[in-house]
Amino acid sequence: MKIQELIVQFMINKSQPPKHANFLLDYARNEYVSGKICLQDYRQLLLELSRRGATHP
């Protein structure tokens, strides 16, 4: 899954664009835990989101 696909899915499910990369990070984590994103895609998303300023709490 690419970051653009994650953003589109976020917008569909949340009915708004993500305000910060941290929102996408939380969303990606929830999708991974629920089994909707495979580990390889999750790791790629984490790398890209960290480049965009996302941080773990």
MARTOR-910537 format. One record per residue: residue number from 1; residue in one letter; chain; x, y, z of N, C-alpha, C, O in turn. Coordinates in nm, 3 decimals, padded with zeros to 5 digits. Example, Ala and Ser with C-alpha at 12.3 -4.5 7.8 and 13.67 -1.06 7.14 Angstrom:
2
1|a|A|01.319|-00.569|00.780|01.230|-00.450|00.780|01.320|-00.330|00.780|01.424|-00.332|00.846
2|s|A|01.285|-00.225|00.708|01.367|-00.106|00.714|01.290|00.003|00.787|01.341|00.114|00.804
***
This chain:
57
1|m|A|00.085|-00.117|00.000|00.000|00.000|00.000|00.089|00.124|00.000|00.189|00.131|00.072
2|k|A|00.052|00.218|-00.080|00.127|00.343|-00.086|00.060|00.448|00.001|-00.056|00.434|00.039
3|i|A|00.135|00.551|00.032|00.086|00.656|00.120|-00.040|00.722|00.065|-00.130|00.758|00.140
4|q|A|-00.046|00.738|-00.067|-00.164|00.800|-00.128|-00.288|00.713|-00.106|-00.396|00.766|-00.082
5|e|A|-00.273|00.583|-00.115|-00.384|00.492|-00.090|-00.431|00.503|00.055|-00.551|00.500|00.084
6|l|A|-00.335|00.515|00.147|-00.369|00.530|00.288|-00.447|00.660|00.310|-00.545|00.662|00.385
7|i|A|-00.404|00.766|00.245|-00.473|00.895|00.259|-00.615|00.886|00.207|-00.708|00.936|00.270
8|v|A|-00.633|00.821|00.092|-00.768|00.806|00.035|-00.856|00.725|00.130|-00.970|00.762|00.155
9|q|A|-00.803|00.614|00.184|-00.881|00.532|00.277|-00.914|00.611|00.403|-01.025|00.599|00.456
10|f|A|-00.820|00.690|00.452|-00.844|00.773|00.569|-00.959|00.869|00.541|-01.050|00.884|00.623
11|m|A|-00.955|00.935|00.426|-01.059|01.032|00.391|-01.195|00.966|00.374|-01.297|01.026|00.410
12|i|A|-01.199|00.846|00.321|-01.325|00.774|00.305|-01.383|00.739|00.442|-01.502|00.759|00.467
13|n|A|-01.298|00.688|00.530|-01.345|00.642|00.662|-01.371|00.755|00.760|-01.462|00.746|00.843
14|k|A|-01.293|00.861|00.753|-01.305|00.971|00.849|-01.381|01.091|00.795|-01.413|01.183|00.870
15|s|A|-01.410|01.092|00.666|-01.481|01.202|00.599|-01.410|01.336|00.614|-01.475|01.441|00.616
16|q|A|-01.278|01.332|00.623|-01.198|01.454|00.628|-01.053|01.418|00.594|-01.011|01.304|00.613
17|p|A|-00.978|01.514|00.545|-00.836|01.485|00.519|-00.757|01.479|00.649|-00.799|01.540|00.748
18|p|A|-00.647|01.409|00.651|-00.564|01.404|00.773|-00.501|01.541|00.798|-00.452|01.605|00.706
19|k|A|-00.503|01.584|00.922|-00.448|01.715|00.959|-00.297|01.710|00.977|-00.229|01.813|00.965
20|h|A|-00.245|01.594|01.007|-00.100|01.578|01.031|-00.065|01.432|01.004|-00.151|01.344|01.004
21|a|A|00.063|01.407|00.982|00.109|01.270|00.958|00.080|01.179|01.076|00.067|01.058|01.057
22|n|A|00.070|01.233|01.196|00.040|01.150|01.314|-00.099|01.087|01.304|-00.119|00.975|01.351
23|f|A|-00.193|01.157|01.243|-00.326|01.099|01.223|-00.318|00.978|01.131|-00.384|00.877|01.154
24|l|A|-00.236|00.989|01.027|-00.217|00.876|00.936|-00.143|00.762|01.005|-00.172|00.645|00.979
25|l|A|-00.049|00.795|01.091|00.023|00.692|01.165|-00.072|00.612|01.253|-00.066|00.489|01.255
26|d|A|-00.158|00.681|01.324|-00.257|00.612|01.408|-00.350|00.527|01.324|-00.383|00.414|01.361
27|y|A|-00.393|00.582|01.211|-00.484|00.508|01.122|-00.415|00.384|01.066|-00.474|00.276|01.063
28|a|A|-00.291|00.398|01.022|-00.216|00.284|00.969|-00.198|00.177|01.076|-00.210|00.058|01.047
29|r|A|-00.170|00.218|01.198|-00.153|00.122|01.308|-00.282|00.045|01.332|-00.280|-00.077|01.348
30|n|A|-00.394|00.115|01.333|-00.523|00.048|01.352|-00.555|-00.047|01.238|-00.607|-00.156|01.260
31|e|A|-00.523|-00.007|01.116|-00.547|-00.094|01.001|-00.458|-00.219|01.007|-00.502|-00.328|00.972
32|y|A|-00.335|-00.202|01.052|-00.245|-00.316|01.065|-00.294|-00.413|01.172|-00.300|-00.534|01.150
33|v|A|-00.330|-00.360|01.287|-00.378|-00.443|01.399|-00.504|-00.519|01.360|-00.524|-00.633|01.401
34|s|A|-00.590|-00.456|01.281|-00.714|-00.522|01.239|-00.693|-00.616|01.121|-00.788|-00.680|01.075
35|g|A|-00.569|-00.626|01.071|-00.538|-00.720|00.965|-00.567|-00.671|00.824|-00.569|-00.750|00.731
36|k|A|-00.588|-00.542|00.808|-00.620|-00.487|00.676|-00.495|-00.445|00.599|-00.501|-00.422|00.479
37|i|A|-00.383|-00.434|00.669|-00.255|-00.399|00.608|-00.154|-00.507|00.647|-00.145|-00.543|00.764
38|c|A|-00.080|-00.557|00.550|00.022|-00.658|00.581|00.145|-00.590|00.644|00.161|-00.469|00.635
39|l|A|00.229|-00.670|00.707|00.346|-00.619|00.778|00.439|-00.541|00.686|00.488|-00.435|00.723
40|q|A|00.463|-00.591|00.567|00.552|-00.524|00.473|00.499|-00.384|00.438|00.575|-00.287|00.440
41|d|A|00.371|-00.375|00.406|00.312|-00.244|00.375|00.316|-00.153|00.497|00.344|-00.033|00.484
42|y|A|00.288|-00.206|00.613|00.289|-00.128|00.736|00.427|-00.067|00.760|00.439|00.050|00.795
43|r|A|00.530|-00.147|00.743|00.667|-00.096|00.762|00.700|00.013|00.662|00.762|00.113|00.699
44|q|A|00.659|-00.004|00.536|00.683|00.099|00.436|00.610|00.228|00.471|00.664|00.338|00.456
45|l|A|00.487|00.214|00.517|00.409|00.331|00.556|00.474|00.401|00.676|00.479|00.524|00.680
46|l|A|00.523|00.325|00.772|00.589|00.384|00.889|00.711|00.466|00.847|00.733|00.576|00.898
47|l|A|00.789|00.412|00.756|00.907|00.485|00.708|00.867|00.616|00.640|00.924|00.721|00.669
48|e|A|00.771|00.608|00.551|00.726|00.727|00.479|00.664|00.829|00.574|00.690|00.949|00.562
49|l|A|00.584|00.784|00.668|00.520|00.876|00.762|00.622|00.941|00.855|00.608|01.057|00.891
50|s|A|00.725|00.866|00.893|00.830|00.926|00.977|00.905|01.033|00.899|00.947|01.134|00.956
51|r|A|00.924|01.012|00.770|00.987|01.114|00.684|00.899|01.240|00.676|00.949|01.351|00.657
52|r|A|00.770|01.221|00.691|00.675|01.333|00.684|00.648|01.396|00.821|00.561|01.482|00.834
53|g|A|00.723|01.353|00.921|00.714|01.416|01.052|00.631|01.346|01.157|00.611|01.400|01.265
54|a|A|00.581|01.227|01.127|00.502|01.153|01.225|00.593|01.098|01.334|00.704|01.052|01.308
55|t|A|00.544|01.103|01.456|00.620|01.050|01.569|00.530|00.958|01.651|00.408|00.976|01.656
56|h|A|00.593|00.860|01.715|00.520|00.771|01.805|00.501|00.842|01.938|00.593|00.909|01.985
57|p|A|00.385|00.826|01.999|00.363|00.892|02.129|00.444|00.827|02.239|00.437|00.870|02.354
***
